[in-house]
Amino acid sequence: MIGILERDKCQVSLIMSENKKSLSVTGMTCITCANTVENSLKKIEGVKFASVNLATESVFLISEKDISLEKLKKAVEEVGYGISTEPAEDLEKKRYNLARKNLIFSWIITFPLSVLMIFNMIGYTVPYFVLIELIFGGIVIFYSGRETIKGAWIALTHFHTNMDTLIFIGSLACWITALLNLLGLSIISFGTIGTMIVTIHLTGRFIESHLRDKAAKEIKALIKLQAKEARVIFFDGEFTIP
């Protein structure tokens, strides 16, 4: 009996000596990103457990020793992502505002372009339509979708793919057809389709950002309800575990 208690006491001491951290991760857009970050952190010496939550864009770490923030940042940045020390609420607010701004701007351009495309398809000739979709489509793809391009570039330069690479390659291919058509090649222009791809993607990102912000607030409320410490009674006394 005493041996069991001594073993349990050692286990409690080991738990108390573990270092736990929760950090905000930036740049993730899909489950592939989350797995990449998680695997990178697990390779750090001393890390016993690493779990990335894509919904809250955070990572929870358990390590045998205190690992410096610089070392964790380096591991994450090596695979194309980042760790932010900015408060999660402020960071999420900035993301939400940026997603909203990009969404509104892209729809202002995409909706009229889509209407013109429909007119063009049913037989009404729209003067300089290819030039219009090349210019305004380029604004949506390369300006409103700049965060997507950034994410795609980071992923490709680190030899992996994610949702951003899929969206960017698809929209860029469509935009190039408009450019080639304008240059005189006998090819159908799909420039507006590329614009629609980016805009629909940004719509999804905005909804995701809104739900993430809501989920983060609910999780924070639940965390406040959990016990701050636990009391464990042993044969030779009582111990408090944070």
PyRosetta script that sets phi, psi and omega in degrees:
from pyrosetta import init, pose_from_sequence

init()
pose = pose_from_sequence("MIGILERDKCQVSLIMSENKKSLSVTGMTCITCANTVENSLKKIEGVKFASVNLATESVFLISEKDISLEKLKKAVEEVGYGISTEPAEDLEKKRYNLARKNLIFSWIITFPLSVLMIFNMIGYTVPYFVLIELIFGGIVIFYSGRETIKGAWIALTHFHTNMDTLIFIGSLACWITALLNLLGLSIISFGTIGTMIVTIHLTGRFIESHLRDKAAKEIKALIKLQAKEARVIFFDGEFTIP")
pose.set_psi(1, -45.9)
pose.set_omega(1, 179.6)
pose.set_phi(2, -64.2)
pose.set_psi(2, -37.3)
pose.set_omega(2, 179.2)
pose.set_phi(3, -62.9)
pose.set_psi(3, -40.0)
pose.set_omega(3, 178.8)
pose.set_phi(4, -64.7)
pose.set_psi(4, -42.3)
pose.set_omega(4, 179.8)
pose.set_phi(5, -64.8)
pose.set_psi(5, -39.5)
pose.set_omega(5, 178.8)
pose.set_phi(6, -64.7)
pose.set_psi(6, -39.1)
pose.set_omega(6, 178.5)
pose.set_phi(7, -64.7)
pose.set_psi(7, -44.3)
pose.set_omega(7, 178.7)
pose.set_phi(8, -63.8)
pose.set_psi(8, -36.9)
pose.set_omega(8, 179.1)
pose.set_phi(9, -64.6)
pose.set_psi(9, -38.8)
pose.set_omega(9, 177.9)
pose.set_phi(10, -66.2)
pose.set_psi(10, -37.8)
pose.set_omega(10, 178.7)
pose.set_phi(11, -65.1)
pose.set_psi(11, -40.4)
pose.set_omega(11, 177.6)
pose.set_phi(12, -63.1)
pose.set_psi(12, -42.1)
pose.set_omega(12, 179.0)
pose.set_phi(13, -62.6)
pose.set_psi(13, -37.6)
pose.set_omega(13, 179.7)
pose.set_phi(14, -66.7)
pose.set_psi(14, -41.8)
pose.set_omega(14, 178.9)
pose.set_phi(15, -62.2)
pose.set_psi(15, -41.3)
pose.set_omega(15, -178.5)
pose.set_phi(16, -67.3)
pose.set_psi(16, -26.4)
pose.set_omega(16, -177.6)
pose.set_phi(17, -85.6)
pose.set_psi(17, -9.2)
pose.set_omega(17, -179.7)
pose.set_phi(18, -72.6)
pose.set_psi(18, 148.0)
pose.set_omega(18, 177.0)
pose.set_phi(19, -102.4)
pose.set_psi(19, 129.5)
pose.set_omega(19, -179.3)
pose.set_phi(20, -120.1)
pose.set_psi(20, 136.0)
pose.set_omega(20, -179.9)
pose.set_phi(21, -139.1)
pose.set_psi(21, 146.4)
pose.set_omega(21, 173.3)
pose.set_phi(22, -127.3)
pose.set_psi(22, 121.6)
pose.set_omega(22, -174.3)
pose.set_phi(23, -128.5)
pose.set_psi(23, 151.4)
pose.set_omega(23, 176.8)
pose.set_phi(24, -86.5)
pose.set_psi(24, 131.8)
pose.set_omega(24, 179.5)
pose.set_phi(25, -110.2)
pose.set_psi(25, 133.5)
pose.set_omega(25, -179.5)
pose.set_phi(26, -109.1)
pose.set_psi(26, 151.1)
pose.set_omega(26, 174.4)
pose.set_phi(27, 96.8)
pose.set_psi(27, -4.8)
pose.set_omega(27, -178.6)
pose.set_phi(28, -82.0)
pose.set_psi(28, 138.3)
pose.set_omega(28, 179.4)
pose.set_phi(29, -128.2)
pose.set_psi(29, -16.0)
pose.set_omega(29, -177.6)
pose.set_phi(30, -152.4)
pose.set_psi(30, 177.5)
pose.set_omega(30, -176.9)
pose.set_phi(31, -65.7)
pose.set_psi(31, -28.0)
pose.set_omega(31, 176.6)
pose.set_phi(32, -63.0)
pose.set_psi(32, -41.5)
pose.set_omega(32, 177.5)
pose.set_phi(33, -61.0)
pose.set_psi(33, -46.0)
pose.set_omega(33, -178.4)
pose.set_phi(34, -61.2)
pose.set_psi(34, -43.6)
pose.set_omega(34, 179.3)
pose.set_phi(35, -65.1)
pose.set_psi(35, -37.2)
pose.set_omega(35, 179.2)
pose.set_phi(36, -63.9)
pose.set_psi(36, -45.8)
pose.set_omega(36, 178.9)
pose.set_phi(37, -64.0)
pose.set_psi(37, -44.6)
pose.set_omega(37, -178.2)
pose.set_phi(38, -61.4)
pose.set_psi(38, -46.5)
pose.set_omega(38, -179.8)
pose.set_phi(39, -65.0)
pose.set_psi(39, -35.4)
pose.set_omega(39, 179.0)
pose.set_phi(40, -65.4)
pose.set_psi(40, -41.9)
pose.set_omega(40, -179.4)
pose.set_phi(41, -70.6)
pose.set_psi(41, -33.5)
pose.set_omega(41, -179.9)
pose.set_phi(42, -67.1)
pose.set_psi(42, -20.9)
pose.set_omega(42, 179.8)
pose.set_phi(43, -78.5)
pose.set_psi(43, -13.2)
pose.set_omega(43, -179.8)
pose.set_phi(44, -71.2)
pose.set_psi(44, 132.9)
pose.set_omega(44, 179.7)
pose.set_phi(45, -62.6)
pose.set_psi(45, 128.9)
pose.set_omega(45, 179.1)
pose.set_phi(46, 101.6)
pose.set_psi(46, -17.0)
pose.set_omega(46, 179.0)
pose.set_phi(47, -79.0)
pose.set_psi(47, 119.1)
pose.set_omega(47, -179.2)
pose.set_phi(48, -92.7)
pose.set_psi(48, -30.7)
pose.set_omega(48, -175.9)
pose.set_phi(49, -151.4)
pose.set_psi(49, 137.6)
pose.set_omega(49, 176.7)
pose.set_phi(50, -143.9)
pose.set_psi(50, 127.9)
pose.set_omega(50, -179.5)
pose.set_phi(51, -136.3)
pose.set_psi(51, 121.1)
pose.set_omega(51, -179.5)
pose.set_phi(52, -98.5)
pose.set_psi(52, 130.5)
pose.set_omega(52, 176.6)
pose.set_phi(53, -105.4)
pose.set_psi(53, 108.4)
pose.set_omega(53, -177.6)
pose.set_phi(54, -67.0)
pose.set_psi(54, -35.2)
pose.set_omega(54, -177.6)
pose.set_phi(55, -61.3)
pose.set_psi(55, -41.1)
pose.set_omega(55, -179.5)
pose.set_phi(56, -101.0)
pose.set_psi(56, -0.5)
pose.set_omega(56, -178.4)
pose.set_phi(57, 50.7)
pose.set_psi(57, 53.7)
pose.set_omega(57, -179.7)
pose.set_phi(58, -139.9)
pose.set_psi(58, 163.7)
pose.set_omega(58, 177.6)
pose.set_phi(59, -130.6)
pose.set_psi(59, 138.2)
pose.set_omega(59, 177.0)
pose.set_phi(60, -109.9)
pose.set_psi(60, 126.7)
pose.set_omega(60, -175.9)
pose.set_phi(61, -120.2)
pose.set_psi(61, 142.3)
pose.set_omega(61, 169.7)
pose.set_phi(62, -126.5)
pose.set_psi(62, 124.9)
pose.set_omega(62, -177.9)
pose.set_phi(63, -131.7)
pose.set_psi(63, 156.5)
pose.set_omega(63, 179.6)
pose.set_phi(64, -73.3)
pose.set_psi(64, -27.0)
pose.set_omega(64, 180.0)
pose.set_phi(65, -136.6)
pose.set_psi(65, 167.2)
pose.set_omega(65, 179.6)
pose.set_phi(66, -74.3)
pose.set_psi(66, 116.2)
pose.set_omega(66, -180.0)
pose.set_phi(67, -100.0)
pose.set_psi(67, 131.7)
pose.set_omega(67, -176.2)
pose.set_phi(68, -65.1)
pose.set_psi(68, 149.8)
pose.set_omega(68, 178.8)
pose.set_phi(69, -62.6)
pose.set_psi(69, -34.9)
pose.set_omega(69, 179.7)
pose.set_phi(70, -62.0)
pose.set_psi(70, -39.0)
pose.set_omega(70, -179.7)
pose.set_phi(71, -68.1)
pose.set_psi(71, -39.7)
pose.set_omega(71, 178.3)
pose.set_phi(72, -67.0)
pose.set_psi(72, -42.4)
pose.set_omega(72, 178.4)
pose.set_phi(73, -60.2)
pose.set_psi(73, -43.2)
pose.set_omega(73, -178.3)
pose.set_phi(74, -61.7)
pose.set_psi(74, -42.3)
pose.set_omega(74, -179.1)
pose.set_phi(75, -64.6)
pose.set_psi(75, -39.7)
pose.set_omega(75, -179.4)
pose.set_phi(76, -73.6)
pose.set_psi(76, -40.9)
pose.set_omega(76, -179.4)
pose.set_phi(77, -67.4)
pose.set_psi(77, -27.9)
pose.set_omega(77, 179.3)
pose.set_phi(78, -64.7)
pose.set_psi(78, -24.4)
pose.set_omega(78, 178.5)
pose.set_phi(79, -103.7)
pose.set_psi(79, 9.4)
pose.set_omega(79, 171.1)
pose.set_phi(80, 99.1)
pose.set_psi(80, 13.1)
pose.set_omega(80, -179.0)
pose.set_phi(81, -124.3)
pose.set_psi(81, -172.5)
pose.set_omega(81, -176.8)
pose.set_phi(82, -145.5)
pose.set_psi(82, 162.8)
pose.set_omega(82, 175.0)
pose.set_phi(83, -116.7)
pose.set_psi(83, 128.5)
pose.set_omega(83, -178.1)
pose.set_phi(84, -107.6)
pose.set_psi(84, 136.2)
pose.set_omega(84, 176.2)
pose.set_phi(85, -96.3)
pose.set_psi(85, 0.4)
pose.set_omega(85, 178.8)
pose.set_phi(86, -69.9)
pose.set_psi(86, 143.4)
pose.set_omega(86, 178.0)
pose.set_phi(87, -52.0)
pose.set_psi(87, 136.7)
pose.set_omega(87, -174.6)
pose.set_phi(88, -57.1)
pose.set_psi(88, -38.9)
pose.set_omega(88, -178.6)
pose.set_phi(89, -64.8)
pose.set_psi(89, -42.8)
pose.set_omega(89, 179.1)
pose.set_phi(90, -66.2)
pose.set_psi(90, -40.6)
pose.set_omega(90, -179.5)
pose.set_phi(91, -64.5)
pose.set_psi(91, -44.0)
pose.set_omega(91, -179.5)
pose.set_phi(92, -67.2)
pose.set_psi(92, -35.1)
pose.set_omega(92, 178.0)
pose.set_phi(93, -64.0)
pose.set_psi(93, -41.8)
pose.set_omega(93, 178.4)
pose.set_phi(94, -64.0)
pose.set_psi(94, -42.7)
pose.set_omega(94, 179.0)
pose.set_phi(95, -62.9)
pose.set_psi(95, -42.3)
pose.set_omega(95, -179.6)
pose.set_phi(96, -63.0)
pose.set_psi(96, -45.7)
pose.set_omega(96, -179.9)
pose.set_phi(97, -63.8)
pose.set_psi(97, -40.7)
pose.set_omega(97, 179.0)
pose.set_phi(98, -66.3)
pose.set_psi(98, -43.0)
pose.set_omega(98, 179.2)
pose.set_phi(99, -62.9)
pose.set_psi(99, -39.5)
pose.set_omega(99, 179.5)
pose.set_phi(100, -66.5)
pose.set_psi(100, -44.3)
pose.set_omega(100, 179.7)
pose.set_phi(101, -61.8)
pose.set_psi(101, -47.5)
pose.set_omega(101, -179.9)
pose.set_phi(102, -64.0)
pose.set_psi(102, -37.9)
pose.set_omega(102, -179.0)
pose.set_phi(103, -65.1)
pose.set_psi(103, -48.9)
pose.set_omega(103, -179.3)
pose.set_phi(104, -60.9)
pose.set_psi(104, -46.1)
pose.set_omega(104, -178.5)
pose.set_phi(105, -62.0)
pose.set_psi(105, -43.3)
pose.set_omega(105, -177.1)
pose.set_phi(106, -69.1)
pose.set_psi(106, -37.2)
pose.set_omega(106, 179.2)
pose.set_phi(107, -70.0)
pose.set_psi(107, -32.3)
pose.set_omega(107, 177.4)
pose.set_phi(108, -59.3)
pose.set_psi(108, -34.0)
pose.set_omega(108, 179.4)
pose.set_phi(109, -89.4)
pose.set_psi(109, -42.5)
pose.set_omega(109, -172.9)
pose.set_phi(110, -67.6)
pose.set_psi(110, -40.3)
pose.set_omega(110, -177.3)
pose.set_phi(111, -61.4)
pose.set_psi(111, -51.5)
pose.set_omega(111, 176.7)
pose.set_phi(112, -60.8)
pose.set_psi(112, -38.0)
pose.set_omega(112, 178.0)
pose.set_phi(113, -61.7)
pose.set_psi(113, -40.7)
pose.set_omega(113, 179.8)
pose.set_phi(114, -64.6)
pose.set_psi(114, -40.1)
pose.set_omega(114, 177.9)
pose.set_phi(115, -63.5)
pose.set_psi(115, -44.8)
pose.set_omega(115, 178.2)
pose.set_phi(116, -62.5)
pose.set_psi(116, -37.7)
pose.set_omega(116, 178.9)
pose.set_phi(117, -63.5)
pose.set_psi(117, -41.4)
pose.set_omega(117, 179.1)
pose.set_phi(118, -63.6)
pose.set_psi(118, -44.8)
pose.set_omega(118, 177.1)
pose.set_phi(119, -58.9)
pose.set_psi(119, -41.7)
pose.set_omega(119, -179.5)
pose.set_phi(120, -65.6)
pose.set_psi(120, -34.7)
pose.set_omega(120, -178.3)
pose.set_phi(121, -73.8)
pose.set_psi(121, -31.5)
pose.set_omega(121, -176.6)
pose.set_phi(122, -92.3)
pose.set_psi(122, 7.9)
pose.set_omega(122, 171.9)
pose.set_phi(123, 113.6)
pose.set_psi(123, -8.0)
pose.set_omega(123, 177.8)
pose.set_phi(124, -86.9)
pose.set_psi(124, 115.8)
pose.set_omega(124, -177.9)
pose.set_phi(125, -75.5)
pose.set_psi(125, 120.8)
pose.set_omega(125, 177.5)
pose.set_phi(126, -97.8)
pose.set_psi(126, 115.2)
pose.set_omega(126, -178.3)
pose.set_phi(127, -58.1)
pose.set_psi(127, 133.7)
pose.set_omega(127, 176.6)
pose.set_phi(128, 56.9)
pose.set_psi(128, 32.7)
pose.set_omega(128, -176.0)
pose.set_phi(129, -63.0)
pose.set_psi(129, -42.4)
pose.set_omega(129, -179.0)
pose.set_phi(130, -62.7)
pose.set_psi(130, -40.2)
pose.set_omega(130, 177.6)
pose.set_phi(131, -64.7)
pose.set_psi(131, -39.3)
pose.set_omega(131, 179.4)
pose.set_phi(132, -63.0)
pose.set_psi(132, -48.1)
pose.set_omega(132, -178.1)
pose.set_phi(133, -71.7)
pose.set_psi(133, -26.7)
pose.set_omega(133, 176.4)
pose.set_phi(134, -67.2)
pose.set_psi(134, -45.6)
pose.set_omega(134, -177.5)
pose.set_phi(135, -72.3)
pose.set_psi(135, -55.7)
pose.set_omega(135, -175.1)
pose.set_phi(136, -73.9)
pose.set_psi(136, -31.9)
pose.set_omega(136, 174.3)
pose.set_phi(137, -65.4)
pose.set_psi(137, -38.1)
pose.set_omega(137, 177.1)
pose.set_phi(138, -63.5)
pose.set_psi(138, -35.8)
pose.set_omega(138, 178.6)
pose.set_phi(139, -63.3)
pose.set_psi(139, -44.1)
pose.set_omega(139, 180.0)
pose.set_phi(140, -66.8)
pose.set_psi(140, -47.3)
pose.set_omega(140, -175.9)
pose.set_phi(141, -66.5)
pose.set_psi(141, -45.5)
pose.set_omega(141, -172.6)
pose.set_phi(142, -94.0)
pose.set_psi(142, -16.2)
pose.set_omega(142, 177.7)
pose.set_phi(143, -105.8)
pose.set_psi(143, -61.6)
pose.set_omega(143, 179.3)
pose.set_phi(144, -62.7)
pose.set_psi(144, -33.7)
pose.set_omega(144, -178.8)
pose.set_phi(145, -95.2)
pose.set_psi(145, 20.8)
pose.set_omega(145, -176.2)
pose.set_phi(146, -62.5)
pose.set_psi(146, -34.5)
pose.set_omega(146, 178.3)
pose.set_phi(147, -68.3)
pose.set_psi(147, -34.6)
pose.set_omega(147, 176.7)
pose.set_phi(148, -66.4)
pose.set_psi(148, -42.7)
pose.set_omega(148, 177.9)
pose.set_phi(149, -62.6)
pose.set_psi(149, -42.2)
pose.set_omega(149, 179.3)
pose.set_phi(150, -61.1)
pose.set_psi(150, -45.6)
pose.set_omega(150, 179.2)
pose.set_phi(151, -63.9)
pose.set_psi(151, -38.8)
pose.set_omega(151, 179.0)
pose.set_phi(152, -66.7)
pose.set_psi(152, -42.5)
pose.set_omega(152, -179.4)
pose.set_phi(153, -64.3)
pose.set_psi(153, -44.2)
pose.set_omega(153, 178.8)
pose.set_phi(154, -61.1)
pose.set_psi(154, -44.2)
pose.set_omega(154, -179.6)
pose.set_phi(155, -63.2)
pose.set_psi(155, -46.1)
pose.set_omega(155, -177.8)
pose.set_phi(156, -66.5)
pose.set_psi(156, -37.9)
pose.set_omega(156, 179.5)
pose.set_phi(157, -71.9)
pose.set_psi(157, -15.4)
pose.set_omega(157, 176.1)
pose.set_phi(158, -107.0)
pose.set_psi(158, 16.5)
pose.set_omega(158, 171.7)
pose.set_phi(159, 61.0)
pose.set_psi(159, 40.9)
pose.set_omega(159, 169.3)
pose.set_phi(160, -147.2)
pose.set_psi(160, 166.8)
pose.set_omega(160, -177.6)
pose.set_phi(161, -119.7)
pose.set_psi(161, 159.3)
pose.set_omega(161, 175.6)
pose.set_phi(162, -149.3)
pose.set_psi(162, -169.8)
pose.set_omega(162, -179.1)
pose.set_phi(163, -62.2)
pose.set_psi(163, -35.4)
pose.set_omega(163, -179.7)
pose.set_phi(164, -61.6)
pose.set_psi(164, -40.3)
pose.set_omega(164, 179.8)
pose.set_phi(165, -64.7)
pose.set_psi(165, -38.7)
pose.set_omega(165, 178.9)
pose.set_phi(166, -63.3)
pose.set_psi(166, -47.6)
pose.set_omega(166, -178.6)
pose.set_phi(167, -65.4)
pose.set_psi(167, -45.5)
pose.set_omega(167, -176.5)
pose.set_phi(168, -65.9)
pose.set_psi(168, -46.5)
pose.set_omega(168, -179.0)
pose.set_phi(169, -62.8)
pose.set_psi(169, -42.1)
pose.set_omega(169, 179.7)
pose.set_phi(170, -64.1)
pose.set_psi(170, -46.9)
pose.set_omega(170, -178.9)
pose.set_phi(171, -69.5)
pose.set_psi(171, -37.5)
pose.set_omega(171, 179.0)
pose.set_phi(172, -65.2)
pose.set_psi(172, -40.2)
pose.set_omega(172, 178.9)
pose.set_phi(173, -61.5)
pose.set_psi(173, -41.5)
pose.set_omega(173, 178.0)
pose.set_phi(174, -64.9)
pose.set_psi(174, -43.0)
pose.set_omega(174, -178.9)
pose.set_phi(175, -65.1)
pose.set_psi(175, -36.1)
pose.set_omega(175, 179.3)
pose.set_phi(176, -65.1)
pose.set_psi(176, -33.0)
pose.set_omega(176, 177.9)
pose.set_phi(177, -62.5)
pose.set_psi(177, -35.8)
pose.set_omega(177, 176.9)
pose.set_phi(178, -66.7)
pose.set_psi(178, -40.3)
pose.set_omega(178, 179.4)
pose.set_phi(179, -64.1)
pose.set_psi(179, -45.2)
pose.set_omega(179, -179.8)
pose.set_phi(180, -65.6)
pose.set_psi(180, -38.6)
pose.set_omega(180, 177.6)
pose.set_phi(181, -62.8)
pose.set_psi(181, -41.6)
pose.set_omega(181, -179.8)
pose.set_phi(182, -66.8)
pose.set_psi(182, -29.8)
pose.set_omega(182, 179.4)
pose.set_phi(183, -79.4)
pose.set_psi(183, -2.7)
pose.set_omega(183, 174.3)
pose.set_phi(184, 105.9)
pose.set_psi(184, 0.2)
pose.set_omega(184, 179.2)
pose.set_phi(185, -74.4)
pose.set_psi(185, 147.3)
pose.set_omega(185, -179.5)
pose.set_phi(186, -81.5)
pose.set_psi(186, 78.6)
pose.set_omega(186, -177.9)
pose.set_phi(187, -143.7)
pose.set_psi(187, 140.5)
pose.set_omega(187, 179.9)
pose.set_phi(188, -73.1)
pose.set_psi(188, 137.0)
pose.set_omega(188, 179.7)
pose.set_phi(189, -85.8)
pose.set_psi(189, 129.3)
pose.set_omega(189, 175.8)
pose.set_phi(190, -117.8)
pose.set_psi(190, 28.3)
pose.set_omega(190, -176.2)
pose.set_phi(191, -57.6)
pose.set_psi(191, -41.1)
pose.set_omega(191, -179.9)
pose.set_phi(192, -67.0)
pose.set_psi(192, -33.5)
pose.set_omega(192, 178.0)
pose.set_phi(193, -61.9)
pose.set_psi(193, -40.9)
pose.set_omega(193, 177.0)
pose.set_phi(194, -61.4)
pose.set_psi(194, -39.5)
pose.set_omega(194, 177.3)
pose.set_phi(195, -63.9)
pose.set_psi(195, -41.8)
pose.set_omega(195, 179.8)
pose.set_phi(196, -65.6)
pose.set_psi(196, -37.6)
pose.set_omega(196, 178.7)
pose.set_phi(197, -59.1)
pose.set_psi(197, -47.9)
pose.set_omega(197, -179.3)
pose.set_phi(198, -65.3)
pose.set_psi(198, -43.3)
pose.set_omega(198, -177.6)
pose.set_phi(199, -65.3)
pose.set_psi(199, -42.3)
pose.set_omega(199, 177.2)
pose.set_phi(200, -64.7)
pose.set_psi(200, -39.2)
pose.set_omega(200, 176.5)
pose.set_phi(201, -61.8)
pose.set_psi(201, -43.5)
pose.set_omega(201, 178.9)
pose.set_phi(202, -65.9)
pose.set_psi(202, -32.7)
pose.set_omega(202, 175.9)
pose.set_phi(203, -63.2)
pose.set_psi(203, -44.3)
pose.set_omega(203, 177.1)
pose.set_phi(204, -63.3)
pose.set_psi(204, -39.7)
pose.set_omega(204, 178.9)
pose.set_phi(205, -64.7)
pose.set_psi(205, -37.8)
pose.set_omega(205, 178.9)
pose.set_phi(206, -65.8)
pose.set_psi(206, -45.6)
pose.set_omega(206, 178.4)
pose.set_phi(207, -61.9)
pose.set_psi(207, -42.8)
pose.set_omega(207, 178.2)
pose.set_phi(208, -60.3)
pose.set_psi(208, -43.7)
pose.set_omega(208, -179.8)
pose.set_phi(209, -63.9)
pose.set_psi(209, -40.1)
pose.set_omega(209, 179.2)
pose.set_phi(210, -64.6)
pose.set_psi(210, -45.4)
pose.set_omega(210, -179.8)
pose.set_phi(211, -68.0)
pose.set_psi(211, -35.8)
pose.set_omega(211, 178.5)
pose.set_phi(212, -65.1)
pose.set_psi(212, -41.4)
pose.set_omega(212, 178.4)
pose.set_phi(213, -62.3)
pose.set_psi(213, -41.9)
pose.set_omega(213, 179.0)
pose.set_phi(214, -66.8)
pose.set_psi(214, -42.9)
pose.set_omega(214, 179.7)
pose.set_phi(215, -64.8)
pose.set_psi(215, -39.3)
pose.set_omega(215, -179.9)
pose.set_phi(216, -61.8)
pose.set_psi(216, -40.2)
pose.set_omega(216, 179.0)
pose.set_phi(217, -66.4)
pose.set_psi(217, -39.4)
pose.set_omega(217, 179.5)
pose.set_phi(218, -68.9)
pose.set_psi(218, -40.2)
pose.set_omega(218, 178.3)
pose.set_phi(219, -64.3)
pose.set_psi(219, -40.8)
pose.set_omega(219, 178.8)
pose.set_phi(220, -62.1)
pose.set_psi(220, -38.9)
pose.set_omega(220, 178.7)
pose.set_phi(221, -66.3)
pose.set_psi(221, -37.7)
pose.set_omega(221, 179.0)
pose.set_phi(222, -69.2)
pose.set_psi(222, -38.3)
pose.set_omega(222, 179.6)
pose.set_phi(223, -61.1)
pose.set_psi(223, -36.3)
pose.set_omega(223, 180.0)
pose.set_phi(224, -65.4)
pose.set_psi(224, -22.0)
pose.set_omega(224, -178.3)
pose.set_phi(225, -85.5)
pose.set_psi(225, -16.1)
pose.set_omega(225, -176.4)
pose.set_phi(226, -75.2)
pose.set_psi(226, 156.3)
pose.set_omega(226, -179.4)
pose.set_phi(227, -67.1)
pose.set_psi(227, 139.5)
pose.set_omega(227, -179.4)
pose.set_phi(228, -79.4)
pose.set_psi(228, -26.3)
pose.set_omega(228, -179.3)
pose.set_phi(229, -155.0)
pose.set_psi(229, 161.4)
pose.set_omega(229, 179.1)
pose.set_phi(230, -126.0)
pose.set_psi(230, 142.1)
pose.set_omega(230, 178.3)
pose.set_phi(231, -102.3)
pose.set_psi(231, 126.8)
pose.set_omega(231, 179.4)
pose.set_phi(232, -117.5)
pose.set_psi(232, 124.8)
pose.set_omega(232, -177.7)
pose.set_phi(233, -100.1)
pose.set_psi(233, 122.7)
pose.set_omega(233, 177.0)
pose.set_phi(234, -111.8)
pose.set_psi(234, 175.8)
pose.set_omega(234, -178.5)
pose.set_phi(235, -60.2)
pose.set_psi(235, -36.1)
pose.set_omega(235, -175.3)
pose.set_phi(236, -105.6)
pose.set_psi(236, 15.9)
pose.set_omega(236, 176.5)
pose.set_phi(237, 151.4)
pose.set_psi(237, -175.3)
pose.set_omega(237, -177.9)
pose.set_phi(238, -116.4)
pose.set_psi(238, 136.6)
pose.set_omega(238, -178.7)
pose.set_phi(239, -123.7)
pose.set_psi(239, 145.9)
pose.set_omega(239, 178.0)
pose.set_phi(240, -109.7)
pose.set_psi(240, 125.7)
pose.set_omega(240, -179.6)
pose.set_phi(241, -109.3)
pose.set_psi(241, 122.7)
pose.set_omega(241, 178.7)
pose.set_phi(242, -63.6)
pose.dump_pdb("model.pdb")
